[in-house]
Amino acid sequence: MENWELMNTVKTNDGSLTLKSEKFNECYHSSEGALKETLYKHVFPAFEVVNGDNIKILDICFGLGYNTFASIIYGKYKKIEIYSPEFDEELIKSLKNFKYPNEFERINHIINEVSNNLYYEDEKIKIKIFNGDAREYIKTFEDNFFDIVYQDAFSPKVNKELWTIEYFKEIKRIMKNSAVLTTYSVATPVRCALYTLGFNLYTHTSDDIRKGTIATFLHLNNFDIVDMKEKLKRVKCYYLED
């Protein structure tokens, strides 16, 4: 378990802060912006596809909680449940002292509760953090459980186990047929794994941030499709394996 106080605070281009992990030697967010990346690569595209009375989200992994907290602020829902694995409990315990963007001030009570107890619940919102291995955690969920998956682990280069085709098979099992997976990764092995498992792949068009990947079993008209058949004429499909 790493000591969050020894991790470097990094100011990103949109003014929001992130941290650099000593264990993985990567920042939790890109230099483009911690908040901007959260909104444009995860929250906005996910909630453009999914809406309903009770939205269930899997946030891989919790980290600084931007995806979870921004979903509460910007998401469209009547009730929301967010489940998230995180191996670094000390990091979670420190978040009540982290300087989030001003937009997060109105949910300070939620941030403090999550930081102290790894849990929060009221009549509309439920957040549950699992301290441990994400691969073991996802096995505990029943089939067709989640509406949204934020695939936001550290990169395949340093955190391979959360990007393998075996891992994505388990993610597929617990996603509803109407669900959506979002990720910052556009890497060929990641897209090949998702495509091999039957996902349709899309990307967003935005002047605000570099493109990520949107994966779903649905056919979407409001995003740019990734033509994997054409791509695979030029590039061999390969994916990471355990």
C-alpha positions in Angstrom: 0.0 0.0 0.0 1.5 3.3 -1.0 1.5 6.4 1.1 -0.5 9.1 -0.6 1.5 11.8 1.1 4.6 10.7 -0.9 2.8 10.9 -4.2 3.2 14.0 -6.3 0.3 16.3 -6.8 0.0 17.3 -10.4 -2.0 20.2 -11.8 -3.5 19.3 -15.2 -4.3 21.6 -18.1 -7.9 22.3 -17.1 -6.7 23.4 -13.6 -7.9 20.3 -11.8 -5.5 18.3 -9.7 -4.5 14.7 -9.9 -1.8 12.5 -8.3 1.1 10.4 -9.6 1.1 6.9 -8.3 4.5 5.7 -7.0 3.5 2.1 -7.5 2.6 2.4 -11.2 4.7 5.5 -12.0 1.7 7.0 -13.8 -0.7 9.8 -13.0 -4.3 9.0 -12.3 -5.4 11.3 -15.1 -4.0 12.6 -18.3 -2.4 16.0 -18.6 -5.4 17.3 -20.6 -7.4 17.6 -17.4 -8.5 15.4 -14.5 -12.1 16.7 -14.6 -12.2 17.1 -18.4 -11.1 13.5 -19.0 -13.6 12.3 -16.5 -16.5 14.1 -18.1 -15.7 13.7 -21.8 -14.3 10.2 -21.8 -16.6 8.7 -19.3 -19.5 10.5 -17.7 -20.9 12.4 -20.7 -20.8 9.6 -23.3 -22.1 7.0 -20.7 -25.1 9.0 -19.7 -25.8 9.9 -23.3 -26.4 6.2 -23.9 -27.9 5.1 -20.6 -30.6 6.6 -18.5 -33.2 5.1 -16.2 -34.7 5.0 -12.8 -31.8 3.1 -11.2 -28.4 3.3 -12.8 -25.8 0.8 -11.7 -22.2 1.7 -12.4 -18.9 -0.2 -12.0 -16.0 2.2 -11.6 -12.7 0.4 -12.3 -10.8 1.5 -10.2 -11.8 4.2 -7.7 -8.6 6.1 -7.4 -9.3 9.7 -6.6 -13.0 9.1 -7.2 -13.5 11.6 -10.0 -15.6 9.3 -12.1 -17.9 8.4 -9.2 -18.3 11.9 -7.9 -18.8 13.5 -11.3 -21.5 10.9 -12.1 -23.4 12.1 -9.1 -23.1 15.7 -10.1 -23.6 15.5 -13.9 -25.4 12.1 -14.4 -29.0 11.7 -15.4 -30.7 9.4 -12.9 -33.4 9.0 -10.3 -31.3 6.6 -8.3 -27.7 5.6 -8.8 -25.6 2.8 -7.3 -21.8 2.9 -7.8 -19.5 0.0 -7.0 -15.8 0.4 -7.2 -12.7 -1.7 -6.4 -9.6 0.0 -5.1 -6.5 -1.7 -3.6 -5.1 1.4 -1.9 -7.3 2.0 1.2 -4.9 4.6 2.5 -5.5 6.7 -0.6 -9.3 6.5 -0.1 -8.9 7.6 3.6 -7.0 10.6 2.4 -9.6 11.9 -0.1 -11.4 14.1 2.5 -8.2 16.3 2.4 -7.8 16.3 -1.4 -8.5 19.5 -3.3 -11.2 18.8 -5.8 -12.6 21.2 -8.4 -15.1 23.7 -7.0 -18.0 21.8 -8.7 -17.5 19.1 -6.1 -18.1 21.3 -3.1 -21.8 20.6 -2.9 -21.1 16.9 -2.3 -18.4 17.3 0.3 -20.5 15.4 2.8 -20.5 12.4 0.4 -16.7 12.7 -0.2 -16.0 12.8 3.5 -18.3 9.8 4.2 -16.7 7.7 1.4 -13.2 8.7 2.6 -14.0 7.6 6.2 -16.1 4.5 5.6 -15.6 3.4 1.9 -19.4 3.7 1.8 -22.2 6.2 1.4 -25.9 5.8 1.0 -29.0 8.0 1.0 -32.4 7.8 -0.7 -30.9 8.5 -4.2 -27.2 7.6 -4.0 -25.3 4.5 -3.0 -21.5 4.2 -3.2 -19.6 1.1 -2.2 -15.9 0.7 -2.4 -14.2 -2.7 -2.2 -10.7 -2.7 -0.9 -8.9 -5.5 -2.8 -8.4 -7.1 -6.2 -10.7 -5.9 -8.9 -10.5 -9.3 -10.7 -11.9 -11.0 -7.7 -14.5 -8.3 -7.0 -16.2 -8.5 -10.4 -16.7 -12.2 -9.9 -19.1 -11.5 -7.0 -21.7 -9.8 -9.2 -24.6 -11.6 -10.9 -25.0 -11.7 -14.7 -26.4 -8.6 -16.5 -26.0 -6.3 -13.4 -24.4 -3.1 -14.6 -25.6 -0.3 -16.9 -22.3 1.5 -17.1 -18.6 0.4 -16.7 -15.9 3.0 -16.4 -12.8 1.0 -17.5 -10.3 3.5 -16.0 -7.5 1.3 -14.6 -3.8 2.2 -15.0 -2.5 1.5 -18.5 -2.0 -2.0 -19.9 1.7 -1.3 -19.8 1.8 -1.3 -16.0 -1.5 -2.9 -15.0 -1.9 -5.7 -17.6 -4.2 -7.9 -15.5 -7.1 -5.4 -15.8 -6.9 -5.3 -19.7 -6.8 -9.0 -20.7 -9.4 -10.7 -22.7 -10.1 -13.0 -19.8 -10.8 -9.9 -17.6 -13.1 -8.4 -20.3 -15.0 -11.7 -20.6 -16.0 -11.3 -16.9 -16.9 -7.6 -17.5 -19.1 -8.7 -20.4 -20.9 -11.2 -18.2 -21.9 -8.6 -15.6 -23.0 -6.0 -18.2 -26.6 -5.6 -19.3 -27.3 -5.9 -23.0 -28.1 -2.2 -23.0 -25.0 -1.3 -21.0 -22.0 0.8 -22.1 -18.3 0.6 -21.3 -16.1 3.7 -21.5 -12.3 3.9 -21.5 -9.6 6.3 -22.3 -7.7 3.6 -24.1 -7.6 3.4 -27.9 -4.9 0.7 -27.9 -5.2 -2.0 -30.5 -5.0 -4.9 -28.0 -7.8 -3.4 -25.9 -10.1 -2.7 -28.9 -9.3 -6.2 -30.3 -10.3 -7.8 -27.1 -13.6 -5.9 -26.9 -14.3 -6.5 -30.6 -13.6 -10.2 -30.3 -16.1 -10.4 -27.5 -18.9 -9.0 -29.6 -18.8 -5.3 -28.6 -19.6 -2.5 -31.1 -16.9 0.1 -30.8 -17.4 3.9 -31.0 -15.5 7.1 -30.2 -16.7 10.6 -29.4 -16.0 13.8 -31.4 -14.9 16.6 -29.2 -12.6 19.6 -29.5 -12.0 19.4 -25.8 -10.0 16.2 -25.4 -8.4 13.3 -27.3 -10.7 10.4 -28.2 -11.3 7.4 -26.1 -13.3 4.2 -26.7 -17.0 3.5 -26.2 -18.0 -0.2 -26.2 -21.6 -1.5 -26.2 -23.8 -4.2 -27.6 -26.1 -1.4 -28.9 -26.0 0.3 -32.3 -25.4 4.0 -31.7 -26.0 6.8 -34.1 -24.7 9.7 -32.0 -21.0 8.5 -31.9 -18.4 7.8 -34.5 -18.1 4.1 -35.2 -14.7 2.4 -35.1 -14.6 0.3 -38.3 -12.7 -2.7 -36.9 -13.2 -4.8 -40.0 -11.4 -2.2 -42.1 -8.7 -1.6 -39.4 -8.0 -5.4 -39.2 -7.2 -5.4 -43.0 -4.2 -3.3 -42.1 -3.4 -4.4 -38.5 -3.4 -7.9 -37.0 -5.8 -8.3 -34.2 -4.1 -9.3 -30.9 -5.0 -8.9 -27.3 -3.5 -9.4 -23.9 -3.9 -12.7 -22.2 -3.4 -13.8 -18.6 
